[in-house]
Amino acid sequence: MKLYNFDEIIDRNGTACVKYDGMAQAFPGKKGLVPLWVADMDFRTPDFIMDAIKKRCEHPIMGYTFGDDAYWNSILTWLKYKYLWETRKEWITYIPGIVKGFVVRCFTSPGDKVVIQPPVYHPFRIVPESMKRQIVYNPLKEENGSYSMDFDHLEQVIDGCKVLILCNPHNPGGIVWPKEDLVRLAEICAEHHVLVVSDEIHAETTYPTSRHHPFATVSETAANCSITFMAPSKTFNIAGIVSSYTIVPNEQIRKRFFEYLEAGELNHGTIFAYTATTAAYTYGAEWLQQMRTYVIENVDFVESYLKENIPQIKMLRPQASFLIWMDCRGLGLSQPELVSLFEDKAKLALNDGAIFGPGGEGICD
């Protein structure tokens, strides 16, 4: 078994890297910040992915390409291995990214209502709003230092909505939703004819103590009212390659969505997207296990440090992902004061919790 070195420090400056080189634009006038504001890791992209890309680059022609049998089989095999999900090739297609608004454009019109569950990944709000859709908030309930879905409130606001965007696992909280919650969510949405768009980009990073349930697997109802988005990008640190795909079991939903994608040639991947995905899902199981172990040790460190040194900051312990949601309300600071504390004194570039919507005030990620 190969042991991977996750302590290696790699200089990413000067590579047109958003996380580092984009700091000047995102944090104008701030110098010497440690960049923790972009959800990619500083781990070296695994060697089996880099080797596959290098091998492809040995061929002197970079022409038009398509997903071959190795690509499709790697996804089908990975989904069965990770989630016991028996999928079919015809259910799946490549998409050029997850947060691009494809579903919003395809299944809604300007003025239509889209439900999100804040505090949640901010593009869920920003993208539909930019398309002139109405955002309907179904805020998560804060309970015992974590969050749960508020189904009673959802049933009060869901009438007339067309789409609900689900973060599964939850970003930024790192919550792995219980199966029974997803079943109930599916029943409510199906009853009100609402399409569930399940963003599952952090699914593969679920810790061994939890089990991720792809939304479409929890019931037949869920399978028939949903579109699932997945990608190896967060897991294997290849976000710049754009390696996303969608899974749609329901034939009617699939036909409408896939025809929309095909009409705009949005279902055609690049050479490196196909190459990297195939390598990640064929050879990545051991690397993923070691990476998660390392991340969990980092989470343990942050939790212990806060308890011993800054007990006013409460960390929501994640069940998935490498992100940490920190409740700083115990410091008694206003939001501008909190941001200044981290940026000007601690020299940390974090995400201001307020951008995640209602419930994010006084929190940093």
ChimeraX attribute file (.defattr): number of C-alpha atoms within 10 A of each C-alpha:
attribute: neighborCount
match mode: 1-to-1
recipient: residues
	/A:1	5
	/A:2	7
	/A:3	8
	/A:4	15
	/A:5	12
	/A:6	13
	/A:7	10
	/A:8	10
	/A:9	10
	/A:10	9
	/A:11	9
	/A:12	13
	/A:13	12
	/A:14	8
	/A:15	9
	/A:16	10
	/A:17	12
	/A:18	18
	/A:19	20
	/A:20	20
	/A:21	15
	/A:22	15
	/A:23	20
	/A:24	12
	/A:25	10
	/A:26	14
	/A:27	12
	/A:28	9
	/A:29	8
	/A:30	14
	/A:31	12
	/A:32	11
	/A:33	18
	/A:34	15
	/A:35	16
	/A:36	16
	/A:37	19
	/A:38	15
	/A:39	15
	/A:40	19
	/A:41	17
	/A:42	15
	/A:43	16
	/A:44	17
	/A:45	13
	/A:46	18
	/A:47	15
	/A:48	16
	/A:49	23
	/A:50	16
	/A:51	13
	/A:52	17
	/A:53	18
	/A:54	13
	/A:55	11
	/A:56	15
	/A:57	13
	/A:58	8
	/A:59	8
	/A:60	7
	/A:61	8
	/A:62	11
	/A:63	7
	/A:64	9
	/A:65	12
	/A:66	14
	/A:67	18
	/A:68	11
	/A:69	10
	/A:70	15
	/A:71	19
	/A:72	20
	/A:73	17
	/A:74	17
	/A:75	23
	/A:76	18
	/A:77	16
	/A:78	20
	/A:79	17
	/A:80	12
	/A:81	13
	/A:82	14
	/A:83	15
	/A:84	13
	/A:85	16
	/A:86	12
	/A:87	17
	/A:88	14
	/A:89	12
	/A:90	12
	/A:91	16
	/A:92	20
	/A:93	21
	/A:94	26
	/A:95	23
	/A:96	20
	/A:97	21
	/A:98	20
	/A:99	13
	/A:100	14
	/A:101	16
	/A:102	16
	/A:103	20
	/A:104	22
	/A:105	15
	/A:106	14
	/A:107	15
	/A:108	17
	/A:109	13
	/A:110	14
	/A:111	13
	/A:112	18
	/A:113	23
	/A:114	25
	/A:115	25
	/A:116	24
	/A:117	26
	/A:118	25
	/A:119	25
	/A:120	25
	/A:121	19
	/A:122	17
	/A:123	15
	/A:124	25
	/A:125	24
	/A:126	15
	/A:127	15
	/A:128	24
	/A:129	16
	/A:130	12
	/A:131	16
	/A:132	13
	/A:133	20
	/A:134	17
	/A:135	19
	/A:136	17
	/A:137	19
	/A:138	23
	/A:139	22
	/A:140	21
	/A:141	17
	/A:142	12
	/A:143	8
	/A:144	8
	/A:145	10
	/A:146	15
	/A:147	17
	/A:148	16
	/A:149	18
	/A:150	16
	/A:151	16
	/A:152	9
	/A:153	14
	/A:154	21
	/A:155	14
	/A:156	9
	/A:157	13
	/A:158	22
	/A:159	14
	/A:160	12
	/A:161	20
	/A:162	20
	/A:163	24
	/A:164	25
	/A:165	21
	/A:166	23
	/A:167	26
	/A:168	25
	/A:169	28
	/A:170	26
	/A:171	27
	/A:172	28
	/A:173	25
	/A:174	26
	/A:175	23
	/A:176	23
	/A:177	22
	/A:178	15
	/A:179	17
	/A:180	11
	/A:181	15
	/A:182	22
	/A:183	18
	/A:184	16
	/A:185	23
	/A:186	26
	/A:187	17
	/A:188	17
	/A:189	24
	/A:190	17
	/A:191	12
	/A:192	15
	/A:193	16
	/A:194	21
	/A:195	23
	/A:196	26
	/A:197	20
	/A:198	22
	/A:199	25
	/A:200	23
	/A:201	24
	/A:202	24
	/A:203	27
	/A:204	24
	/A:205	23
	/A:206	21
	/A:207	20
	/A:208	13
	/A:209	7
	/A:210	13
	/A:211	17
	/A:212	24
	/A:213	21
	/A:214	25
	/A:215	26
	/A:216	25
	/A:217	19
	/A:218	18
	/A:219	16
	/A:220	14
	/A:221	20
	/A:222	25
	/A:223	20
	/A:224	20
	/A:225	25
	/A:226	28
	/A:227	25
	/A:228	23
	/A:229	23
	/A:230	23
	/A:231	26
	/A:232	27
	/A:233	23
	/A:234	21
	/A:235	25
	/A:236	25
	/A:237	17
	/A:238	22
	/A:239	18
	/A:240	13
	/A:241	20
	/A:242	22
	/A:243	25
	/A:244	22
	/A:245	21
	/A:246	23
	/A:247	22
	/A:248	25
	/A:249	22
	/A:250	18
	/A:251	12
	/A:252	11
	/A:253	16
	/A:254	21
	/A:255	13
	/A:256	12
	/A:257	20
	/A:258	20
	/A:259	14
	/A:260	18
	/A:261	20
	/A:262	12
	/A:263	10
	/A:264	9
	/A:265	12
	/A:266	17
	/A:267	19
	/A:268	19
	/A:269	22
	/A:270	19
	/A:271	18
	/A:272	20
	/A:273	25
	/A:274	24
	/A:275	23
	/A:276	25
	/A:277	27
	/A:278	25
	/A:279	21
	/A:280	26
	/A:281	21
	/A:282	18
	/A:283	15
	/A:284	20
	/A:285	15
	/A:286	12
	/A:287	19
	/A:288	17
	/A:289	13
	/A:290	15
	/A:291	20
	/A:292	20
	/A:293	13
	/A:294	16
	/A:295	18
	/A:296	19
	/A:297	12
	/A:298	13
	/A:299	18
	/A:300	12
	/A:301	12
	/A:302	15
	/A:303	19
	/A:304	14
	/A:305	12
	/A:306	15
	/A:307	14
	/A:308	9
	/A:309	9
	/A:310	13
	/A:311	15
	/A:312	14
	/A:313	18
	/A:314	18
	/A:315	24
	/A:316	19
	/A:317	20
	/A:318	23
	/A:319	22
	/A:320	30
	/A:321	27
	/A:322	23
	/A:323	21
	/A:324	20
	/A:325	20
	/A:326	21
	/A:327	20
	/A:328	21
	/A:329	17
	/A:330	13
	/A:331	13
	/A:332	11
	/A:333	13
	/A:334	12
	/A:335	18
	/A:336	10
	/A:337	13
	/A:338	20
	/A:339	22
	/A:340	14
	/A:341	14
	/A:342	16
	/A:343	19
	/A:344	16
	/A:345	10
	/A:346	12
	/A:347	16
	/A:348	18
	/A:349	24
	/A:350	17
	/A:351	17
	/A:352	19
	/A:353	26
	/A:354	16
	/A:355	20
	/A:356	24
	/A:357	19
	/A:358	16
	/A:359	17
	/A:360	20
	/A:361	19
	/A:362	22
	/A:363	24
	/A:364	27
	/A:365	22
